């Protein structure tokens, strides 16, 4: 889901040099929006460093946009990075437990260890606000939960 009329640019490919002001006179602001607002703030800092002075971050991100009843485009079938991490971590825990109970005793400890490893990773992500599975700093979100 994204704000109607927005141009979608993955953050890792964000280049402020490709932006132009929004009005015909060349003076309009550039509006930046992301899921929570954190990446948009970083993108705004890059824009300012590149010499763009009229840059605005949509406070609260897409969630605030939706809450305000503004138009959105839904359903492109893309799963967010945070959801992908949750699916992967949850799958590791589930697979480890199922295999731990269903294989011979000698191997069960290894599979329960897989679940413990995934759980420890989630705890670490929550405590440090980093997520190795997502390969990015978590801001305003969580890793796997």
DRENPA-3360 file (N, C-alpha, C; in nm, 2 decimals, always signed):
BEGIN
1 = XXXXXXXX = +0.08/-0.12/+0.00/+0.00/+0.00/+0.00/+0.09/+0.12/+0.00 ~ +0.05/+0.22/-0.08/+0.13/+0.35/-0.08/+0.03/+0.46/-0.11 ~ +0.08/+0.58/-0.08/+0.00/+0.71/-0.10/-0.03/+0.72/-0.25 ~ -0.15/+0.75/-0.29/-0.19/+0.77/-0.43/-0.11/+0.88/-0.48 ~ -0.05/+0.86/-0.60/+0.03/+0.96/-0.67/+0.18/+0.96/-0.64 ~ +0.21/+0.87/-0.54/+0.35/+0.87/-0.50/+0.43/+0.79/-0.60 ~ +0.56/+0.83/-0.62/+0.65/+0.76/-0.70/+0.73/+0.67/-0.61 ~ +0.72/+0.54/-0.63/+0.79/+0.44/-0.54/+0.93/+0.42/-0.58;
9 = XXXXXXXX = +1.02/+0.44/-0.48/+1.16/+0.43/-0.50/+1.22/+0.35/-0.38 ~ +1.28/+0.23/-0.41/+1.34/+0.16/-0.30/+1.45/+0.24/-0.23 ~ +1.45/+0.24/-0.10/+1.55/+0.33/-0.03/+1.69/+0.31/-0.07 ~ +1.73/+0.18/-0.10/+1.87/+0.15/-0.14/+1.90/+0.21/-0.27 ~ +1.80/+0.25/-0.35/+1.82/+0.31/-0.48/+1.78/+0.46/-0.49 ~ +1.76/+0.52/-0.37/+1.72/+0.66/-0.36/+1.83/+0.75/-0.40 ~ +1.81/+0.84/-0.50/+1.91/+0.93/-0.54/+1.84/+1.07/-0.55 ~ +1.88/+1.16/-0.46/+1.82/+1.29/-0.46/+1.84/+1.37/-0.60;
17 = XXXXXXXX = +1.94/+1.33/-0.67/+1.96/+1.40/-0.80/+1.85/+1.38/-0.90 ~ +1.77/+1.28/-0.88/+1.66/+1.25/-0.98/+1.53/+1.33/-0.94 ~ +1.53/+1.41/-0.84/+1.41/+1.48/-0.80/+1.41/+1.62/-0.85 ~ +1.29/+1.66/-0.88/+1.26/+1.80/-0.93/+1.15/+1.85/-0.84 ~ +1.15/+1.98/-0.82/+1.03/+2.04/-0.74/+0.90/+2.01/-0.80 ~ +0.79/+2.01/-0.72/+0.66/+1.96/-0.76/+0.58/+2.06/-0.84 ~ +0.61/+2.19/-0.84/+0.52/+2.28/-0.91/+0.59/+2.33/-1.04 ~ +0.51/+2.39/-1.13/+0.57/+2.43/-1.26/+0.67/+2.54/-1.25;
25 = XXXXXXXX = +0.67/+2.62/-1.15/+0.77/+2.73/-1.14/+0.90/+2.67/-1.08 ~ +0.91/+2.54/-1.05/+1.03/+2.49/-1.00/+1.06/+2.51/-0.85 ~ +0.96/+2.56/-0.78/+0.98/+2.60/-0.64/+0.90/+2.51/-0.54 ~ +0.82/+2.42/-0.59/+0.74/+2.34/-0.49/+0.82/+2.24/-0.41 ~ +0.77/+2.20/-0.30/+0.84/+2.11/-0.21/+0.84/+1.97/-0.27 ~ +0.93/+1.89/-0.23/+0.94/+1.75/-0.25/+0.89/+1.68/-0.13 ~ +0.78/+1.60/-0.14/+0.73/+1.53/-0.03/+0.78/+1.39/-0.02 ~ +0.83/+1.35/+0.09/+0.88/+1.21/+0.11/+0.80/+1.14/+0.22;
33 = XXXXXXXX = +0.77/+1.01/+0.18/+0.68/+0.93/+0.27/+0.74/+0.79/+0.27 ~ +0.73/+0.72/+0.39/+0.76/+0.58/+0.40/+0.67/+0.52/+0.50 ~ +0.69/+0.39/+0.53/+0.60/+0.33/+0.62/+0.58/+0.40/+0.76 ~ +0.69/+0.43/+0.82/+0.68/+0.50/+0.95/+0.73/+0.64/+0.96 ~ +0.81/+0.68/+0.86/+0.86/+0.82/+0.85/+1.01/+0.82/+0.87 ~ +1.07/+0.71/+0.92/+1.22/+0.71/+0.95/+1.30/+0.71/+0.83 ~ +1.27/+0.63/+0.73/+1.35/+0.63/+0.61/+1.33/+0.76/+0.53 ~ +1.21/+0.82/+0.54/+1.18/+0.94/+0.47/+1.27/+1.06/+0.53;
41 = XXXXXXXX = +1.29/+1.05/+0.66/+1.37/+1.15/+0.73/+1.52/+1.14/+0.68 ~ +1.57/+1.02/+0.67/+1.70/+1.00/+0.62/+1.71/+1.04/+0.47 ~ +1.61/+1.02/+0.39/+1.60/+1.06/+0.25/+1.60/+1.21/+0.24 ~ +1.53/+1.28/+0.33/+1.52/+1.42/+0.33/+1.66/+1.48/+0.36 ~ +1.73/+1.42/+0.46/+1.87/+1.46/+0.49/+1.96/+1.45/+0.37 ~ +1.94/+1.35/+0.29/+2.02/+1.33/+0.17/+1.99/+1.44/+0.06 ~ +1.86/+1.47/+0.06/+1.81/+1.57/-0.04/+1.87/+1.71/+0.00 ~ +1.87/+1.74/+0.13/+1.92/+1.87/+0.17/+2.07/+1.87/+0.14;
49 = XXXXXXXX = +2.14/+1.76/+0.17/+2.29/+1.76/+0.14/+2.32/+1.77/-0.01 ~ +2.22/+1.73/-0.09/+2.24/+1.75/-0.24/+2.19/+1.88/-0.29 ~ +2.15/+1.97/-0.20/+2.12/+2.11/-0.24/+1.97/+2.14/-0.26 ~ +1.89/+2.04/-0.23/+1.74/+2.06/-0.24/+1.69/+2.12/-0.11 ~ +1.63/+2.23/-0.11/+1.60/+2.30/+0.02/+1.46/+2.29/+0.06 ~ +1.37/+2.26/-0.04/+1.22/+2.26/+0.00/+1.18/+2.11/+0.00 ~ +1.21/+2.04/+0.11/+1.18/+1.90/+0.12/+1.10/+1.88/+0.25 ~ +0.99/+1.81/+0.23/+0.90/+1.78/+0.34/+0.88/+1.63/+0.37;
57 = XXXXXXXX = +0.88/+1.59/+0.49/+0.86/+1.46/+0.53/+0.72/+1.44/+0.58 ~ +0.64/+1.35/+0.53/+0.51/+1.33/+0.58/+0.52/+1.26/+0.72 ~ +0.48/+1.34/+0.82/+0.49/+1.30/+0.96/+0.40/+1.17/+0.98 ~ +0.46/+1.07/+1.04/+0.39/+0.95/+1.07/+0.39/+0.85/+0.96 ~ +0.44/+0.89/+0.84/+0.45/+0.79/+0.73/+0.31/+0.75/+0.67 ~ +0.32/+0.64/+0.60/+0.20/+0.58/+0.54/+0.09/+0.56/+0.64 ~ +0.13/+0.51/+0.76/+0.02/+0.48/+0.86/-0.06/+0.61/+0.89 ~ +0.01/+0.72/+0.91/-0.06/+0.84/+0.93/-0.15/+0.89/+0.81;
65 = XXXXXXXX = -0.09/+0.86/+0.69/-0.17/+0.90/+0.57/-0.30/+0.82/+0.57 ~ -0.29/+0.69/+0.59/-0.41/+0.61/+0.59/-0.51/+0.65/+0.70 ~ -0.45/+0.68/+0.82/-0.54/+0.72/+0.94/-0.61/+0.85/+0.91 ~ -0.55/+0.93/+0.83/-0.61/+1.06/+0.79/-0.72/+1.04/+0.68 ~ -0.73/+0.92/+0.63/-0.83/+0.90/+0.53/-0.79/+0.94/+0.39 ~ -0.66/+0.96/+0.37/-0.62/+1.01/+0.24/-0.61/+0.89/+0.14 ~ -0.61/+0.92/+0.01/-0.62/+0.81/-0.09/-0.49/+0.73/-0.09 ~ -0.51/+0.59/-0.11/-0.39/+0.50/-0.12/-0.42/+0.40/-0.23;
73 = XXXXXXXX = -0.31/+0.34/-0.28/-0.32/+0.24/-0.38/-0.28/+0.11/-0.30 ~ -0.36/+0.01/-0.31/-0.34/-0.12/-0.24/-0.31/-0.23/-0.34 ~ -0.25/-0.33/-0.28/-0.24/-0.46/-0.34/-0.15/-0.48/-0.46 ~ -0.03/-0.46/-0.44/+0.07/-0.50/-0.54/+0.13/-0.63/-0.52 ~ +0.09/-0.70/-0.41/+0.15/-0.83/-0.38/+0.29/-0.83/-0.32 ~ +0.34/-0.72/-0.29/+0.47/-0.71/-0.23/+0.46/-0.73/-0.08 ~ +0.55/-0.82/-0.02/+0.55/-0.84/+0.12/+0.66/-0.75/+0.18 ~ +0.63/-0.67/+0.28/+0.73/-0.59/+0.34/+0.85/-0.67/+0.40;
81 = XXXXXXXX = +0.96/-0.60/+0.41/+1.08/-0.67/+0.47/+1.05/-0.72/+0.61 ~ +0.98/-0.63/+0.69/+0.95/-0.67/+0.82/+0.86/-0.80/+0.83 ~ +0.76/-0.81/+0.74/+0.68/-0.93/+0.73/+0.76/-1.05/+0.68 ~ +0.85/-1.03/+0.59/+0.94/-1.14/+0.54/+1.02/-1.19/+0.66 ~ +1.08/-1.11/+0.74/+1.16/-1.15/+0.85/+1.07/-1.23/+0.95 ~ +0.95/-1.18/+0.98/+0.86/-1.25/+1.07/+0.83/-1.39/+1.02 ~ +0.80/-1.40/+0.89/+0.77/-1.53/+0.83/+0.89/-1.62/+0.84 ~ +1.01/-1.57/+0.81/+1.13/-1.66/+0.82/+1.16/-1.70/+0.96;
89 = XXXXXXXX = +1.16/-1.61/+1.05/+1.19/-1.64/+1.19/+1.08/-1.74/+1.25 ~ +0.96/-1.71/+1.22/+0.85/-1.80/+1.27/+0.86/-1.94/+1.21 ~ +0.90/-1.95/+1.08/+0.92/-2.08/+1.01/+1.03/-2.16/+1.08 ~ +1.14/-2.09/+1.11/+1.26/-2.16/+1.17/+1.21/-2.22/+1.31 ~ +1.14/-2.14/+1.39/+1.10/-2.19/+1.52/+1.00/-2.31/+1.50 ~ +0.90/-2.29/+1.41/+0.81/-2.40/+1.39/+0.87/-2.53/+1.33 ~ +0.96/-2.51/+1.23/+1.03/-2.63/+1.18/+1.11/-2.70/+1.28 ~ +1.19/-2.62/+1.36/+1.27/-2.68/+1.47/+1.19/-2.76/+1.57;
97 = XXXXXXXX = +1.08/-2.70/+1.61/+1.00/-2.77/+1.71/+0.93/-2.90/+1.65 ~ +0.88/-2.89/+1.53/+0.82/-3.01/+1.46/+0.92/-3.12/+1.45 ~ +1.04/-3.08/+1.39/+1.14/-3.18/+1.37/+1.20/-3.23/+1.50 ~ +1.21/-3.15/+1.60/+1.26/-3.19/+1.73/+1.17/-3.30/+1.79 ~ +1.04/-3.29/+1.78/+0.95/-3.39/+1.83/+0.93/-3.51/+1.74 ~ +0.97/-3.50/+1.61/+0.94/-3.61/+1.52/+1.06/-3.69/+1.48 ~ +1.18/-3.65/+1.51/+1.30/-3.73/+1.47/+1.36/-3.80/+1.59 ~ +1.46/-3.89/+1.56/+1.52/-3.97/+1.67/+1.58/-3.87/+1.77;
105 = XXXXXXXX = +1.59/-3.93/+1.89/+1.64/-3.85/+2.00/+1.77/-3.78/+1.98 ~ +1.86/-3.85/+1.91/+1.99/-3.80/+1.89/+1.99/-3.66/+1.81 ~ +1.90/-3.65/+1.72/+1.89/-3.53/+1.64/+1.79/-3.43/+1.70 ~ +1.71/-3.47/+1.79/+1.61/-3.37/+1.84/+1.67/-3.25/+1.90 ~ +1.78/-3.27/+1.97/+1.84/-3.15/+2.04/+1.89/-3.05/+1.93 ~ +1.94/-3.10/+1.82/+1.98/-3.00/+1.71/+1.86/-2.92/+1.66 ~ +1.75/-2.98/+1.64/+1.63/-2.91/+1.59/+1.57/-2.82/+1.69 ~ +1.57/-2.86/+1.82/+1.53/-2.77/+1.92/+1.63/-2.65/+1.93;
113 = XXXXXXXX = +1.76/-2.68/+1.91/+1.86/-2.57/+1.91/+1.83/-2.47/+1.80 ~ +1.78/-2.52/+1.68/+1.74/-2.42/+1.57/+1.64/-2.33/+1.62 ~ +1.54/-2.38/+1.69/+1.43/-2.29/+1.74/+1.49/-2.20/+1.85 ~ +1.57/-2.24/+1.93/+1.63/-2.16/+2.03/+1.72/-2.05/+1.97 ~ +1.79/-2.08/+1.86/+1.87/-1.98/+1.79/+1.78/-1.87/+1.73 ~ +1.67/-1.91/+1.67/+1.58/-1.81/+1.61/+1.52/-1.73/+1.72 ~ +1.48/-1.79/+1.83/+1.42/-1.71/+1.94/+1.52/-1.61/+2.00 ~ +1.65/-1.66/+2.01/+1.76/-1.57/+2.06/+1.78/-1.45/+1.97;
121 = XXXXXXXX = +1.77/-1.48/+1.84/+1.79/-1.37/+1.74/+1.68/-1.27/+1.75 ~ +1.56/-1.31/+1.78/+1.44/-1.22/+1.80/+1.46/-1.14/+1.92 ~ +1.51/-1.20/+2.03/+1.53/-1.12/+2.15/+1.64/-1.02/+2.13 ~ +1.75/-1.06/+2.07/+1.86/-0.97/+2.04/+1.81/-0.85/+1.95 ~ +1.73/-0.88/+1.85/+1.68/-0.78/+1.77/+1.60/-0.68/+1.85 ~ +1.52/-0.73/+1.94/+1.44/-0.64/+2.02/+1.52/-0.55/+2.12 ~ +1.62/-0.61/+2.18/+1.70/-0.54/+2.28/+1.79/-0.44/+2.21 ~ +1.85/-0.47/+2.09/+1.95/-0.39/+2.03/+1.89/-0.30/+1.92;
129 = XXXXXXXX = +1.76/-0.32/+1.88/+1.70/-0.25/+1.77/+1.77/-0.27/+1.64 ~ +1.83/-0.39/+1.62/+1.89/-0.42/+1.49/+1.84/-0.55/+1.45 ~ +1.84/-0.58/+1.32/+1.79/-0.70/+1.27/+1.88/-0.76/+1.16 ~ +1.96/-0.86/+1.19/+2.05/-0.92/+1.09/+1.97/-0.98/+0.97 ~ +1.85/-1.04/+1.00/+1.78/-1.10/+0.89/+1.73/-0.99/+0.79 ~ +1.70/-0.87/+0.84/+1.65/-0.77/+0.75/+1.76/-0.68/+0.70 ~ +1.88/-0.70/+0.75/+2.00/-0.62/+0.70/+1.98/-0.47/+0.71 ~ +1.91/-0.42/+0.81/+1.89/-0.28/+0.82/+1.86/-0.25/+0.97;
137 = XXXXXXXX = +1.88/-0.12/+1.00/+1.84/-0.08/+1.13/+1.69/-0.07/+1.14 ~ +1.63/-0.11/+1.25/+1.49/-0.11/+1.26/+1.45/+0.02/+1.32 ~ +1.36/+0.10/+1.26/+1.31/+0.22/+1.32/+1.16/+0.22/+1.31 ~ +1.10/+0.23/+1.43/+0.96/+0.23/+1.43/+0.89/+0.09/+1.40 ~ +0.97/-0.01/+1.40/+0.92/-0.14/+1.37/+0.99/-0.24/+1.45 ~ +0.98/-0.37/+1.42/+1.04/-0.47/+1.49/+1.09/-0.58/+1.40 ~ +1.18/-0.67/+1.45/+1.23/-0.78/+1.37/+1.16/-0.90/+1.41 ~ +1.07/-0.95/+1.33/+1.00/-1.07/+1.35/+0.89/-1.06/+1.46;
145 = X = +0.86/-0.95/+1.50/+0.75/-0.95/+1.60/+0.72/-0.81/+1.64;
% end
